[in-house]
Amino acid sequence: MSTIRDRGLVKWQAALIMPEHKALNKKINEVDYFLNKKPILDEYQVEEFENNIHYAME
């Protein structure tokens, strides 16, 4: 039986050679974070999420 040995994120580090690429990726990630609207949850929705998480951890 053969197992797959992956290098994970190490293999993608070479793609970020230029500082401009690294800065641009950081800027894009910051913009994406602020563009995604976070829902405003009431206390019942929060309690439902907590119950679901608690149930899943059992």
C-alpha positions as CSV (number, residue, x, y, z in Angstrom):
1,M,0.0,0.0,0.0
2,S,1.5,3.3,-1.0
3,T,0.9,6.5,0.9
4,I,0.9,9.9,-0.6
5,R,3.6,12.2,0.9
6,D,2.7,15.8,0.2
7,R,4.8,18.8,0.9
8,G,1.8,20.8,1.8
9,L,2.2,24.6,1.6
10,V,6.0,24.3,1.1
11,K,5.5,23.6,-2.6
12,W,3.6,26.9,-3.1
13,Q,6.1,29.1,-1.3
14,A,8.2,29.4,-4.5
15,A,5.2,31.2,-6.2
16,L,5.7,34.1,-3.8
17,I,9.2,35.0,-4.9
18,M,8.6,38.6,-5.8
19,P,7.8,41.0,-2.9
20,E,5.1,42.7,-5.1
21,H,3.2,39.4,-5.3
22,K,3.3,38.9,-1.6
23,A,2.1,42.5,-1.0
24,L,-0.7,42.2,-3.6
25,N,-1.9,38.9,-2.1
26,K,-2.0,40.5,1.4
27,K,-3.9,43.4,0.1
28,I,-6.4,41.2,-1.7
29,N,-7.0,39.1,1.4
30,E,-7.6,42.2,3.5
31,V,-10.2,43.6,0.9
32,D,-11.9,40.2,0.8
33,Y,-12.2,40.1,4.5
34,F,-13.9,43.5,4.7
35,L,-16.2,42.9,1.7
36,N,-17.7,39.7,3.3
37,K,-20.6,41.0,5.3
38,K,-21.0,39.2,8.7
39,P,-24.5,38.4,9.8
40,I,-25.9,40.0,12.9
41,L,-27.2,37.1,15.1
42,D,-29.8,37.4,17.8
43,E,-29.4,35.5,21.0
44,Y,-31.6,32.6,19.8
45,Q,-29.4,32.0,16.7
46,V,-26.3,32.1,18.8
47,E,-27.8,29.6,21.2
48,E,-28.8,27.3,18.3
49,F,-25.2,27.4,16.9
50,E,-23.8,26.7,20.4
51,N,-26.2,23.7,20.7
52,N,-25.2,22.4,17.3
53,I,-21.5,22.6,18.2
54,H,-22.1,21.0,21.6
55,Y,-24.0,18.2,19.9
56,A,-21.3,17.6,17.3
57,M,-18.6,17.4,19.9
58,E,-20.4,14.6,21.8
